[in-house]
Amino acid sequence: MHDLASRKKSLKVLLANPRGFCAGVIRAVDIVERALEIYGPPVYVRHEIVHNHHVVRDLVSRGAVFVDEVDKIPVGAITVFSAHGVSRMVEDASQERKLDVIDATCPLVKKVHNEGRRYAGKGYDVVLIGHAGHAEVEGTRGQIDGTLHVIGSVEEVASLEVRDPGKVAYITQTTLSVSDTREIIEALTGRFPDIVGPDTRDICYATQNRQMAVLELARQAQLILVVGSRNSSNSNRLCEIGWNAGVESHLLQSPDMIEEHWLDGVTTLGLSAGASAPESLVQQTIQALCAFRNVRVESLKTVDENVKFRLPKRLENDPEVALPAMNL
């Protein structure tokens, strides 16, 4: 008599590469972990360090305390700003409370802040392409003086009112879909021919690489699963890219969300993870799939990622051998 495993259908799992943690997330999580090691708990973190509840829960178990606003933090306490960045108002409030701040803002988000300030300083209306209310967008909005507009769709371009159509610039949320951003930029250029801004290649390298990998998965798979949290912008975009490419795609906050009927008629499944999702969840997802099918895993590499960001000097194990900062 055949055992259960022999009766299962086979399933090829194409594992996107790159996937999961990017350099900015690795740096942010390392900052909290090193701060806990050096200073001991509690270490306060303003906002979720990255948008993944598994990562946050693990850091809480080690002594991190996550707060929505700095007025919840005791005066003078060790405080970490999340990878998404914060507004100047938050920076000022932290100074008033004499907080000992360690800034984990992703260097690529900092780059967007600098670009926006540069354009605003030249008198441009600055258009921030992004999702209003997202932590990164709110932090960027609060870093730029002058006139700033937040838009998230092509439709919003038509109703955009600026002071001088000849002096308009744009910047972008780092975790958006490259294709969606390009469409908005094209609409902006059609309405404001003199508009200036960075190339779409300036969208976060990790965002682009993970999106390219999902597009490749869509060419070979009948189903795509993306490991990531619902409040993770880049994870949601990966799922949308799969759907837009004509492939059924689902966002998994945890492996127990998998529904067996998704696998009906599927011989090849594509698996990826957002930039804030830990590899442990990817491996747990593969194990969960083994309950339904005989799984064979293949890696689908689209590009090599070798970007690394250095930690703040106060947290470096050995500053003399620390990785050089990326030239931004």
C-alpha positions, 0 to 999 in steps of 0.5 A: 500500500502506498504511503501518503507521500507517494500519493501526493502530486509533485510541485516545483517551487521556483524560489525567487532570488533575490528575495526577502531582507534588503540591505536597509532592513538588515541594517535597521534590524542590526541596529536594534539588535546591537543597541540591545546588546550594548545598552541593554533593554529596553531600547525604544523604537519609534514606529515598527522598525520594518513592516513585518510583525514576525520581526517586530515580535522577535525584537520585542521578546529581546527587550525592544519597545515599539511606540507610535510617538516619541512622547511615549518614550521616557526622557533620555532613553535610547531610541531608534528611528525606523527604516522608513525615516521620520519628519523633522517634527519627530526629530525636534520632539526627540531633542526636546525629550533629550532622547539618545537617538540612533537613526536607522533610516534607510540610506536610500530613503535619506537620498529621497529626503535630500533630493526633495530638499534640494528641489524645494530649495530651488523654488520648485513645487515638489511632487512626492509619488507615493501612498499618503499615510505610509510611514516613509511618505509621512517622514519624507513629507515632514523633511521638506520645506516648501510646497509639496504634493503627494499623489498616488495615481495617474488620475490625480495628476490631472487635478494637481495645482502648482504655483508655476508649471515651469518649476515642478519636480518629483521624487518617489517613495522607494517601495513603489512598483517601477511600472506604476511609478513610470506611468505617473511620471509619464503623466506628469511629464505630459502635463508639465513638460519641464518637470525634473526628477530622478530616473526611475532607476533611483527607486530602491535597488531592492524594490526593482530587483524583487519586482524583476524576479517576480516578473520572471516567476510569472513567466514560468509559474501558474501561482505566485506566493509572496511572503510579507505583511499586509502593511508592507508596501513592497510586499503588496506591490510584488503581489500586484505585479504577479496579478498584473502579469496574469498569474494568481498571486497571494500575500502570506503573512504566515504559512498557515494562510495557504489554502490547498485549493490554490494548488489545483492545476498548479505544477509550478509555483513561484515563491518570493518575499518582500524586503522586510520578510525574514528568510525563516518564513520563506523556509516555513512556507516551503515546509507548509507546501510539503503537507500538500505536495511532493515539493521540489525547490529550484532557485531562480536567480535574476540578479546578484545583490551585494549592497551593504550599508554600514552601521552607525559608528557607535554600534560597529564591532570594529570601526576599522574594518567596517564596510564603506558606506554606499556612495549616495 
